[in-house]
Structures are given as C-alpha cells and as structure tokens.
Amino acid sequence: MLSLKVLSILILILLLVTLSTAQNPPQSGEAQEFPVLLQQPITAGKTPLGTKVQAKLTIATLVNGKVIPRNAVLAGEVVESVPKTKKDPSRLSVRIDSATWKDGSMPLKLFMQPWYYPSVVQSGEDLQYGPPDAANRNWNYGQGEYPNPNSPGYKPFPGTDSNKDQGVPNATNSVTSKHRVPMKDVEVQHGQQDAVILVSKRSTFKLDRLTTYVFAASDLPLAK
C-alpha cells in the first residue's frame, strides 16, 4: 500500500501534467492554416526581395492555446520574387514573421501556400462557386474581372432592361467560399530555412488584395 507521502507526490505530478497539457495542447499532425487578405498587391519580379508585407487574418485562429483574433495584422516580407521568362518559371515566396493585435502579439514563421479561397457568386438562392477557370474568372492568381459577364452565374445588376418588369432586383453578391482550392499549375519547392517557394511555368505570380490566400508553417494536405 502506498504511503501518504508517495500518494501526495503522485497527485502533484498528475496535476502538473494536467496543467501543462491545458496550457500547451498537443498539436495535430495536420498543418495549421492562416487565411489572410494582403494589404498590398505583389507581383513576382516587380516586387523586390525584402519588401515588407502586411496581411489581415480573416478567421480567428488558436495557436498553442492563444487566440489570434480576426483582423490581426500579420507582418513579413518577400523572400523570393522571379518573373516568368521563356526559359524559366515564375518563383515566389512570402514569409510571415509575426502577428499583432490590440491586446497582444505573437512571433510566427509562416509561408504562402499554393491555396486560396475562391469567391462565390450568390444570386437569390443560387450559388456559383468560382474556381480558376475561364467560365468564372479571368484567372491570374487572384486578378481579373469578377464576376465574368460570360459566367453561367452572372446576373445583370438592378436597373438593366432585363430587370425592368420583374419587380425584384436580380443582383449578384460575391462572398468567400468556406473551402480552399489549389492554385492551378503551381508546384511547391523548398528552400533554405524551410522556405516554401511557389513555382509556376504558366504565368508570373500576381497577388491582389481581394483574394483570401493561405499561409502555413508547413505544407498543407491535399484535401481539407
């Protein structure tokens, strides 16, 4: 039978382990993603190395037991920026180093991933998801006219002749999808200090301020 002293020690150890687990919850094997809106456009080759970048977090994210709130400012820099040429592909790498918000801050080490959250064209009860194809958007990694007038989901805005006699406006509304999709024709390479480098043989990377891009500390799984 255990003595009272030994039992007390065991109880103390158990309490310490419980508190440690609560403060630092175990991390799952899946990489944690950070969906963000860039605060400035980035064009590979035109935006030089070392350019400071800022982005706003679009979803509150729990990191090691601490919540980084929505709209927290994520700061970092461009660490690789190469345009596409006839012989060589475009290369882009953007690193996030920190997050700051009203009541706190946190160091981070995140890299842009080959994923984004597409826009959803909403018209009444109809939803039209907008992946990067010619039918939905003039796609160039976030740039182009949207919604595309040639898209099946496109509806004229109020005031056009087609809506005159209907009595109810037939407008479209663009919102962000809840599911990320991969960038088309983009490969991932890894550089020094675990850098994630996006490579495109198709076109030069052009990132805008209207698309929700994805950052993470390591490669994200193929499906969410």
C-alpha positions, 0 to 999 in steps of 0.5 A: 500500500502506498504511503501518504507521502508517495500518494501526495507526490503522485497527485502533484505530478498528475496535476502538473501534467494536467496543467501543462497539457491545458496550457500547451495542447498537443498539436495535430499532425495536420498543418495549421492554416492562416487565411489572410487578405494582403494589404498590398498587391505583389507581383513576382519580379516587380516586387523586390526581395525584402519588401515588407508585407502586411496581411489581415487574418480573416478567421480567428485562429488558436495557436498553442492555446492563444487566440489570434483574433480576426483582423490581426495584422500579420507582418513579413516580407518577400523572400523570393520574387522571379518573373516568368521568362521563356526559359524559366518559371515564375518563383515566389515566396512570402514569409510571415514573421509575426502577428499583432493585435490590440491586446497582444502579439505573437512571433510566427514563421509562416509561408504562402501556400499554393491555396486560396479561397475562391469567391462565390457568386450568390444570386437569390438562392443560387450559388456559383462557386468560382474556381480558376477557370475561364467560365468564372474568372479571368484567372491570374492568381487572384486578378481579373474581372469578377464576376465574368459577364460570360459566367453561367452565374452572372446576373445583370445588376438592378436597373438593366432592361432585363430587370425592368418588369420583374419587380425584384432586383436580380443582383449578384453578391460575391462572398468567400467560399468556406473551402480552399482550392489549389492554385492551378499549375503551381508546384511547391519547392523548398528552400533554405530555412524551410522556405516554401517557394511557389513555382509556376511555368504558366504565368508570373505570380500576381497577388491582389488584395481581394483574394483570401490566400493561405499561409502555413508553417508547413505544407498543407494536405491535399484535401481539407 
